[in-house]
Amino acid sequence: MESVSPESDAVGPVGSTGEAGGHLPATPSQSSDTRPEAVNNSLRALETASLEELASALTTQLTKDREQAKLQLAEVQAAEKQLEEKRLRLEEFEKRIFAVADRVDDVVE
C-alpha cells in the first residue's frame, strides 16, 4: 500500500485519476499547516491501518449506509402512501362538489 505524506500529497476523491496513481498534489489549503488536527489524525490512521482494519471499517460504513437507505426508503413509502390518501380524498371532494353543482342545475331547470 502506497503511503501518502500529508506534507507532499493529498488523497484525491474516489475515482480521481490525478498524478501518482490517483493522488493529487497538495494545494496550499491542503497543507498540514492549515489542516485541522482531526484530518491529520484521520490520515495517519489510514496510513497505518491494516487491510483487515480498512475492510472492517468499510464494511461497518456500508452497513450504516444500508440502514440509512432502508430508513429513507421507508420514509418515502410512507410519504407516497399519504400522498395517495390525499389524492383519493381530493377526488372524493371533487365528486361531491360536482354532485352539488349538478343538483343546482337540476333545480334551475
N, CA, C and O of each residue as an XYZ file, in Angstrom:
436
protein
N       0.854     -1.174      0.000
C       0.000      0.000      0.000
C       0.893      1.227      0.000
O       1.833      1.316      0.789
N       0.603      2.166     -0.876
C       1.411      3.360     -1.004
C       1.082      4.325      0.120
O      -0.090      4.600      0.378
N       2.080      4.832      0.777
C       1.885      5.774      1.866
C       1.801      7.182      1.300
O       2.533      7.526      0.372
N       0.919      7.990      1.851
C       0.738      9.359      1.403
C       1.152     10.276      2.537
O       0.599     10.207      3.635
N       2.097     11.108      2.280
C       2.559     12.054      3.274
C       1.672     13.282      3.253
O       1.446     13.847      2.183
N       1.160     13.719      4.401
C       0.300     14.899      4.421
C       1.005     16.135      3.891
O       0.354     17.043      3.374
N       2.333     16.182      4.011
C       3.058     17.360      3.549
C       3.210     17.387      2.035
O       3.260     18.470      1.452
N       3.288     16.209      1.367
C       3.591     16.208     -0.050
C       2.384     15.949     -0.932
O       2.227     16.621     -1.951
N       1.527     15.002     -0.582
C       0.382     14.646     -1.420
C      -0.863     14.550     -0.566
O      -0.807     14.279      0.633
N      -2.000     14.781     -1.227
C      -3.298     14.562     -0.590
C      -4.041     13.542     -1.429
O      -3.945     13.551     -2.656
N      -4.769     12.678     -0.784
C      -5.525     11.671     -1.495
C      -6.661     12.370     -2.205
O      -7.389     13.155     -1.597
N      -6.823     12.087     -3.509
C      -7.888     12.693     -4.295
C      -9.201     12.001     -4.020
O      -9.255     11.015     -3.285
N     -10.269     12.525     -4.617
C     -11.570     11.905     -4.437
C     -11.601     10.526     -5.067
O     -10.783     10.218     -5.934
N     -12.536      9.698     -4.641
C     -12.647      8.345     -5.163
C     -12.809      8.423     -6.665
O     -13.628      9.183     -7.182
N     -12.011      7.621     -7.360
C     -12.096      7.570     -8.803
C     -11.290      8.647     -9.491
O     -11.312      8.725    -10.720
N     -10.580      9.483     -8.753
C      -9.793     10.516     -9.411
C      -8.604      9.883    -10.099
O      -8.082      8.857     -9.662
N      -8.193     10.503    -11.167
C      -7.051      9.980    -11.917
C      -5.998     11.069    -12.038
O      -5.535     11.373    -13.137
N      -5.633     11.637    -10.943
C      -4.617     12.673    -10.924
C      -3.239     12.049    -11.008
O      -3.093     10.890    -11.397
N      -2.246     12.812    -10.647
C      -0.869     12.345    -10.688
C      -0.639     11.237     -9.671
O      -1.404     11.093     -8.718
N       0.386     10.479     -9.869
C       0.857      9.456     -8.925
C      -0.234      8.465     -8.560
O      -0.464      8.196     -7.381
N      -0.907      7.920     -9.569
C      -1.857      6.837     -9.329
C      -3.069      7.243     -8.508
O      -3.446      6.534     -7.575
N      -3.685      8.371     -8.836
C      -4.902      8.756     -8.150
C      -4.675      9.730     -7.023
O      -5.636     10.156     -6.382
N      -3.443     10.097     -6.758
C      -3.152     11.073     -5.719
C      -2.958     12.424     -6.365
O      -2.257     12.545     -7.371
N      -3.568     13.428     -5.798
C      -3.449     14.772     -6.320
C      -2.428     15.537     -5.502
O      -2.330     15.340     -4.290
N      -1.673     16.399     -6.141
C      -0.694     17.174     -5.379
C      -1.391     18.069     -4.367
O      -2.505     18.540     -4.594
N      -0.720     18.293     -3.257
C      -1.295     19.124     -2.200
C      -1.376     20.562     -2.663
O      -0.479     21.061     -3.343
N      -2.453     21.218     -2.292
C      -2.583     22.635     -2.558
C      -2.316     23.359     -1.247
O      -2.301     22.734     -0.187
N      -2.108     24.655     -1.306
C      -1.844     25.368     -0.056
C      -2.948     25.168      0.977
O      -2.663     25.110      2.173
N      -4.204     25.062      0.537
C      -5.277     24.875      1.512
C      -5.265     23.469      2.101
O      -5.915     23.224      3.117
N      -4.523     22.523      1.468
C      -4.471     21.162      1.958
C      -3.181     20.861      2.709
O      -2.994     19.731      3.162
N      -2.298     21.818      2.854
C      -1.040     21.543      3.528
C      -1.286     21.233      4.989
O      -2.316     21.609      5.548
N      -0.330     20.540      5.609
C      -0.503     20.124      7.004
C      -0.592     21.317      7.949
O      -1.096     21.189      9.064
N      -0.105     22.477      7.510
C      -0.154     23.652      8.368
C      -1.581     24.163      8.544
O      -1.915     24.704      9.598
N      -2.424     24.000      7.529
C      -3.777     24.548      7.608
C      -4.837     23.489      7.868
O      -6.003     23.840      8.048
N      -4.484     22.216      7.895
C      -5.458     21.153      8.140
C      -5.834     21.098      9.608
O      -4.990     21.302     10.481
N      -7.103     20.821      9.880
C      -7.477     20.619     11.278
C      -6.791     19.360     11.817
O      -6.443     18.461     11.052
N      -6.606     19.306     13.096
C      -5.919     18.170     13.723
C      -6.653     16.856     13.463
O      -6.014     15.818     13.291
N      -7.982     16.888     13.434
C      -8.750     15.658     13.206
C      -8.445     15.062     11.838
O      -8.374     13.841     11.698
N      -8.265     15.902     10.834
C      -7.942     15.417      9.492
C      -6.557     14.784      9.491
O      -6.356     13.723      8.900
N      -5.607     15.430     10.151
C      -4.258     14.858     10.235
C      -4.291     13.509     10.940
O      -3.630     12.565     10.507
N      -5.059     13.414     12.024
C      -5.174     12.143     12.742
C      -5.825     11.079     11.866
O      -5.404      9.923     11.882
N      -6.843     11.459     11.105
C      -7.507     10.507     10.212
C      -6.553     10.006      9.146
O      -6.536      8.816      8.830
N      -5.764     10.907      8.594
C      -4.792     10.500      7.573
C      -3.764      9.544      8.161
O      -3.411      8.547      7.531
N      -3.286      9.838      9.353
C      -2.319      8.949      9.995
C      -2.934      7.574     10.248
O      -2.290      6.546     10.038
N      -4.193      7.569     10.703
C      -4.872      6.308     10.968
C      -5.025      5.499      9.683
O      -4.840      4.282      9.693
N      -5.359      6.156      8.590
C      -5.486      5.455      7.310
C      -4.139      4.918      6.834
O      -4.059      3.813      6.296
N      -3.098      5.695      7.031
C      -1.770      5.274      6.580
C      -1.272      4.057      7.344
O      -0.568      3.216      6.786
N      -1.634      3.961      8.615
C      -1.108      2.872      9.441
C      -2.063      1.694      9.574
O      -1.693      0.672     10.152
N      -3.268      1.810      9.060
C      -4.260      0.743      9.205
C      -3.902     -0.453      8.325
O      -3.368     -0.302      7.226
N      -4.208     -1.624      8.830
C      -4.003     -2.832      8.036
C      -5.166     -2.988      7.064
O      -6.196     -2.329      7.208
N      -5.001     -3.851      6.089
C      -6.068     -4.107      5.132
C      -7.310     -4.643      5.837
O      -8.433     -4.306      5.463
N      -7.111     -5.474      6.854
C      -8.243     -6.016      7.592
C      -9.006     -4.902      8.314
O     -10.237     -4.902      8.338
N      -8.268     -3.952      8.901
C      -8.911     -2.837      9.588
C      -9.672     -1.950      8.611
O     -10.781     -1.499      8.898
N      -9.063     -1.706      7.454
C      -9.728     -0.899      6.444
C     -10.978     -1.607      5.924
O     -12.017     -0.974      5.736
N     -10.880     -2.913      5.691
C     -12.029     -3.682      5.221
C     -13.134     -3.677      6.270
O     -14.312     -3.552      5.933
N     -12.763     -3.811      7.525
C     -13.749     -3.794      8.610
C     -14.440     -2.440      8.689
O     -15.660     -2.370      8.833
N     -13.668     -1.372      8.595
C     -14.241     -0.028      8.649
C     -15.164      0.205      7.453
O     -16.230      0.805      7.589
N     -14.748     -0.269      6.297
C     -15.570     -0.114      5.099
C     -16.868     -0.902      5.233
O     -17.936     -0.403      4.880
N     -16.784     -2.115      5.736
C     -17.967     -2.946      5.935
C     -18.928     -2.296      6.933
O     -20.141     -2.292      6.724
N     -18.383     -1.755      8.005
C     -19.202     -1.071      9.001
C     -19.916      0.126      8.391
O     -21.105      0.334      8.630
N     -19.183      0.918      7.595
C     -19.789      2.091      6.965
C     -20.856      1.674      5.958
O     -21.906      2.310      5.868
N     -20.596      0.612      5.204
C     -21.593      0.121      4.250
C     -22.865     -0.336      4.963
O     -23.972     -0.097      4.480
N     -22.705     -0.989      6.106
C     -23.856     -1.433      6.886
C     -24.669     -0.227      7.363
O     -25.897     -0.224      7.278
N     -23.977      0.789      7.862
C     -24.660      2.007      8.302
C     -25.388      2.667      7.134
O     -26.530      3.104      7.272
N     -24.721      2.734      5.986
C     -25.331      3.350      4.807
C     -26.558      2.570      4.345
O     -27.556      3.168      3.944
N     -26.492      1.239      4.397
C     -27.650      0.419      4.013
C     -28.825      0.666      4.956
O     -29.968      0.784      4.513
N     -28.543      0.743      6.248
C     -29.600      1.007      7.221
C     -30.223      2.381      6.977
O     -31.441      2.541      7.044
N     -29.377      3.364      6.694
C     -29.876      4.713      6.411
C     -30.733      4.699      5.150
O     -31.771      5.360      5.099
N     -30.309      3.957      4.138
C     -31.082      3.854      2.898
C     -32.432      3.182      3.155
O     -33.445      3.590      2.587
N     -32.449      2.161      4.003
C     -33.715      1.499      4.346
C     -34.660      2.466      5.045
O     -35.857      2.491      4.756
N     -34.121      3.266      5.969
C     -34.948      4.250      6.663
C     -35.502      5.289      5.691
O     -36.672      5.663      5.769
N     -34.653      5.750      4.779
C     -35.094      6.727      3.802
C     -36.166      6.140      2.886
O     -37.138      6.818      2.551
N     -35.991      4.892      2.486
C     -36.976      4.231      1.644
C     -38.310      4.104      2.368
O     -39.368      4.318      1.776
N     -38.256      3.758      3.642
C     -39.485      3.654      4.433
C     -40.170      5.016      4.535
O     -41.396      5.101      4.461
N     -39.391      6.075      4.703
C     -39.964      7.428      4.767
C     -40.613      7.804      3.447
O     -41.694      8.393      3.427
N     -39.958      7.465      2.345
C     -40.505      7.769      1.023
C     -41.799      6.999      0.802
O     -42.772      7.553      0.290
N     -41.816      5.728      1.184
C     -43.024      4.927      1.022
C     -44.173      5.472      1.864
O     -45.317      5.499      1.410
N     -43.875      5.904      3.082
C     -44.908      6.487      3.938
C     -45.431      7.786      3.324
O     -46.634      8.044      3.344
N     -44.536      8.594      2.784
C     -44.950      9.850      2.150
C     -45.792      9.572      0.905
O     -46.774     10.271      0.652
N     -45.415      8.558      0.130
C     -46.200      8.194     -1.051
C     -47.598      7.728     -0.647
O     -48.580      8.059     -1.310
N     -47.687      6.962      0.438
C     -48.980      6.489      0.921
C     -49.854      7.665      1.338
O     -51.038      7.709      1.007
N     -49.269      8.624      2.067
C     -50.017      9.803      2.485
C     -50.488     10.605      1.269
O     -51.616     11.097      1.236
N     -49.612     10.728      0.278
C     -49.953     11.459     -0.931
C     -51.113     10.787     -1.664
O     -52.027     11.461     -2.138
N     -51.074      9.465     -1.754
C     -52.161      8.728     -2.400
C     -53.471      8.905     -1.632
O     -54.529      9.067     -2.241
N     -53.409      8.874     -0.303
C     -54.611      9.084      0.508
C     -55.180     10.484      0.284
O     -56.396     10.650      0.195
N     -54.313     11.487      0.194
C     -54.773     12.853     -0.063
C     -55.392     12.956     -1.451
O     -56.400     13.638     -1.639
N     -54.786     12.278     -2.418
C     -55.317     12.298     -3.783
C     -56.723     11.705     -3.816
O     -57.623     12.241     -4.462
N     -56.892     10.592     -3.108
C     -58.213      9.956     -3.059
C     -59.238     10.861     -2.376
O     -60.381     10.950     -2.826
N     -58.836     11.539     -1.283
C     -59.748     12.465     -0.605
C     -60.129     13.620     -1.525
O     -61.283     14.048     -1.547
N     -59.156     14.125     -2.285
C     -59.441     15.212     -3.226
C     -60.416     14.760     -4.309
O     -61.329     15.503     -4.670
N     -60.230     13.553     -4.825
C     -61.147     13.030     -5.837
C     -62.561     12.926     -5.278
O     -63.529     13.279     -5.951
N     -62.676     12.438     -4.042
C     -63.988     12.320     -3.412
C     -64.608     13.700     -3.205
O     -65.805     13.888     -3.423
N     -63.797     14.653     -2.786
C     -64.274     16.014     -2.580
C     -64.735     16.615     -3.905
O     -65.766     17.285     -3.962
N     -63.979     16.376     -4.960
C     -64.334     16.867     -6.296
C     -65.668     16.262     -6.755
O     -66.497     16.967     -7.330
N     -65.879     14.978     -6.507
C     -67.141     14.322     -6.878
C     -68.305     14.963     -6.138
O     -69.367     15.190     -6.717
N     -68.103     15.255     -4.850
C     -69.181     15.890     -4.075
C     -69.486     17.284     -4.594
O     -70.650     17.677     -4.663
N     -68.454     18.037     -4.962
C     -68.668     19.397     -5.497
C     -69.465     19.317     -6.783
O     -70.418     20.076     -6.963
N     -69.094     18.405     -7.690
C     -69.816     18.281     -8.945
C     -71.226     17.747     -8.725
O     -72.139     18.110     -9.467
N     -71.421     16.908     -7.741
C     -72.759     16.406     -7.441
C     -73.661     17.545     -6.964
O     -74.827     17.613     -7.353
N     -73.138     18.429     -6.135
C     -73.903     19.586     -5.667
C     -74.202     20.503     -6.845
O     -75.317     21.007     -6.976
N     -73.202     20.723     -7.708
C     -73.395     21.587     -8.875
C     -74.450     20.993     -9.802
O     -75.256     21.736    -10.362
N     -74.467     19.683     -9.977
C     -75.481     19.037    -10.824
C     -76.864     19.217    -10.224
O     -77.823     19.438    -10.964
N     -76.997     19.130     -8.909
C     -78.298     19.317     -8.255
C     -78.792     20.747     -8.422
O     -79.987     20.989     -8.594
N     -77.861     21.688     -8.370
C     -78.245     23.092     -8.565
C     -78.762     23.277     -9.989
O     -79.753     23.979    -10.192
N     -78.110     22.661    -10.983
C     -78.555     22.741    -12.362
C     -79.941     22.126    -12.518
O     -80.776     22.648    -13.256
N     -80.187     21.013    -11.821
C     -81.495     20.350    -11.899
C     -82.589     21.246    -11.324
O     -83.696     21.277    -11.863
N     -82.314     21.959    -10.267
C     -83.290     22.837     -9.632
C     -83.602     24.016    -10.559
O     -84.758     24.427    -10.662
N     -82.605     24.552    -11.223
C     -82.777     25.709    -12.095
C     -83.648     25.328    -13.287
O     -84.491     26.122    -13.703
N     -83.469     24.159    -13.833
C     -84.251     23.746    -14.998
C     -85.645     23.538    -14.577
O     -86.491     23.184    -15.399
